[in-house]
Amino acid sequence: MLVSFIIVGVVFFLFAPGAYSGPPTRTQKWQFLLLIVIELVSVVALIHVPIVATFYNLSVPAVGSVLELVPLLILYAGAQYLIARRFSKVQLSPS
């Protein structure tokens, strides 16, 4: 469940700059890539720290549950992309 929330947040931040401030710069793209890598590494690392895993009730998800989330996350990413495209066009079009 935690992984799905992280993915949803990452997808939002992937498309939000395009809707609010125009296309991301090269620096912003590198920062975003670094953020994704740090999140993935920290989740994998924190699952293996017993006190953190117990406190946050973290466990390694079963492959079946991850595969069930894939279609939903793809739909969510597509919806975020379409919403971001729509609002970026509205924002960029002359009044």
CYANA upper distance limits for C-alpha pairs under 8 A (distance plus 0.5 A):
  1 MET  CA      5 PHE  CA      7.12
  2 LEU  CA      6 ILE  CA      6.87
  2 LEU  CA     58 LEU  CA      8.40
  3 VAL  CA      7 ILE  CA      6.68
  4 SER  CA      8 VAL  CA      6.62
  4 SER  CA     69 LEU  CA      8.02
  4 SER  CA     73 LEU  CA      8.27
  5 PHE  CA      9 GLY  CA      6.68
  6 ILE  CA     10 VAL  CA      6.61
  7 ILE  CA     11 VAL  CA      6.61
  7 ILE  CA     73 LEU  CA      8.30
  8 VAL  CA     12 PHE  CA      6.75
  8 VAL  CA     73 LEU  CA      7.79
  8 VAL  CA     76 TYR  CA      8.14
  8 VAL  CA     77 ALA  CA      8.28
  9 GLY  CA     13 PHE  CA      6.75
 10 VAL  CA     14 LEU  CA      6.51
 10 VAL  CA     36 ILE  CA      7.77
 11 VAL  CA     15 PHE  CA      7.08
 11 VAL  CA     77 ALA  CA      6.59
 11 VAL  CA     80 GLN  CA      7.93
 12 PHE  CA     16 ALA  CA      6.37
 12 PHE  CA     77 ALA  CA      8.43
 12 PHE  CA     80 GLN  CA      7.16
 13 PHE  CA     17 PRO  CA      7.53
 14 LEU  CA     32 PHE  CA      8.12
 15 PHE  CA     19 ALA  CA      7.44
 15 PHE  CA     80 GLN  CA      7.34
 15 PHE  CA     81 TYR  CA      6.71
 15 PHE  CA     84 ALA  CA      6.48
 16 ALA  CA     20 TYR  CA      6.70
 16 ALA  CA     84 ALA  CA      6.99
 17 PRO  CA     21 SER  CA      5.83
 17 PRO  CA     22 GLY  CA      6.70
 17 PRO  CA     23 PRO  CA      7.07
 17 PRO  CA     24 PRO  CA      6.67
 18 GLY  CA     22 GLY  CA      5.01
 18 GLY  CA     23 PRO  CA      5.22
 18 GLY  CA     24 PRO  CA      6.96
 18 GLY  CA     84 ALA  CA      7.12
 18 GLY  CA     85 ARG  CA      8.13
 18 GLY  CA     88 SER  CA      6.83
 19 ALA  CA     84 ALA  CA      5.50
 19 ALA  CA     85 ARG  CA      7.29
 19 ALA  CA     87 PHE  CA      6.11
 19 ALA  CA     88 SER  CA      4.84
 19 ALA  CA     91 GLN  CA      8.14
 20 TYR  CA     88 SER  CA      7.59
 22 GLY  CA     88 SER  CA      7.67
 24 PRO  CA     28 GLN  CA      6.24
 24 PRO  CA     29 LYS  CA      6.93
 25 THR  CA     29 LYS  CA      6.83
 26 ARG  CA     30 TRP  CA      6.91
 27 THR  CA     31 GLN  CA      6.68
 28 GLN  CA     32 PHE  CA      6.54
 29 LYS  CA     33 LEU  CA      6.69
 30 TRP  CA     34 LEU  CA      6.62
 31 GLN  CA     35 LEU  CA      6.63
 32 PHE  CA     36 ILE  CA      6.82
 33 LEU  CA     37 VAL  CA      6.82
 34 LEU  CA     38 ILE  CA      6.60
 35 LEU  CA     39 GLU  CA      6.61
 36 ILE  CA     40 LEU  CA      6.68
 37 VAL  CA     41 VAL  CA      6.60
 38 ILE  CA     42 SER  CA      6.44
 39 GLU  CA     43 VAL  CA      6.58
 40 LEU  CA     44 VAL  CA      6.74
 41 VAL  CA     45 ALA  CA      6.48
 42 SER  CA     46 LEU  CA      6.31
 43 VAL  CA     47 ILE  CA      6.64
 44 VAL  CA     48 HIS  CA      7.43
 45 ALA  CA     49 VAL  CA      7.33
 46 LEU  CA     52 VAL  CA      6.78
 46 LEU  CA     53 ALA  CA      7.01
 47 ILE  CA     52 VAL  CA      7.71
 47 ILE  CA     53 ALA  CA      5.74
 47 ILE  CA     58 LEU  CA      6.38
 47 ILE  CA     59 SER  CA      6.72
 47 ILE  CA     60 VAL  CA      7.59
 48 HIS  CA     53 ALA  CA      7.38
 49 VAL  CA     53 ALA  CA      6.45
 50 PRO  CA     54 THR  CA      6.48
 51 ILE  CA     55 PHE  CA      6.56
 52 VAL  CA     56 TYR  CA      6.57
 52 VAL  CA     57 ASN  CA      8.45
 52 VAL  CA     58 LEU  CA      8.27
 53 ALA  CA     57 ASN  CA      5.91
 53 ALA  CA     58 LEU  CA      5.07
 53 ALA  CA     59 SER  CA      7.32
 54 THR  CA     58 LEU  CA      7.02
 61 PRO  CA     65 SER  CA      7.19
 61 PRO  CA     66 VAL  CA      7.28
 62 ALA  CA     66 VAL  CA      7.03
 63 VAL  CA     67 LEU  CA      6.68
 64 GLY  CA     68 GLU  CA      6.76
 65 SER  CA     69 LEU  CA      7.03
 66 VAL  CA     70 VAL  CA      7.05
 67 LEU  CA     71 PRO  CA      8.32
 68 GLU  CA     72 LEU  CA      8.18
 69 LEU  CA     73 LEU  CA      6.55
 70 VAL  CA     74 ILE  CA      6.61
 71 PRO  CA     75 LEU  CA      6.72
 72 LEU  CA     76 TYR  CA      6.65
 73 LEU  CA     77 ALA  CA      6.52
 74 ILE  CA     78 GLY  CA      6.61
 75 LEU  CA     79 ALA  CA      6.64
 76 TYR  CA     80 GLN  CA      6.63
 77 ALA  CA     81 TYR  CA      6.60
 78 GLY  CA     82 LEU  CA      6.72
 79 ALA  CA     83 ILE  CA      6.60
 80 GLN  CA     84 ALA  CA      6.50
 81 TYR  CA     85 ARG  CA      6.58
 82 LEU  CA     86 ARG  CA      6.57
 83 ILE  CA     87 PHE  CA      6.72
 84 ALA  CA     88 SER  CA      6.46
 85 ARG  CA     89 LYS  CA      6.64
 86 ARG  CA     90 VAL  CA      6.77
 87 PHE  CA     91 GLN  CA      6.45
 88 SER  CA     92 LEU  CA      6.50
 89 LYS  CA     93 SER  CA      6.42
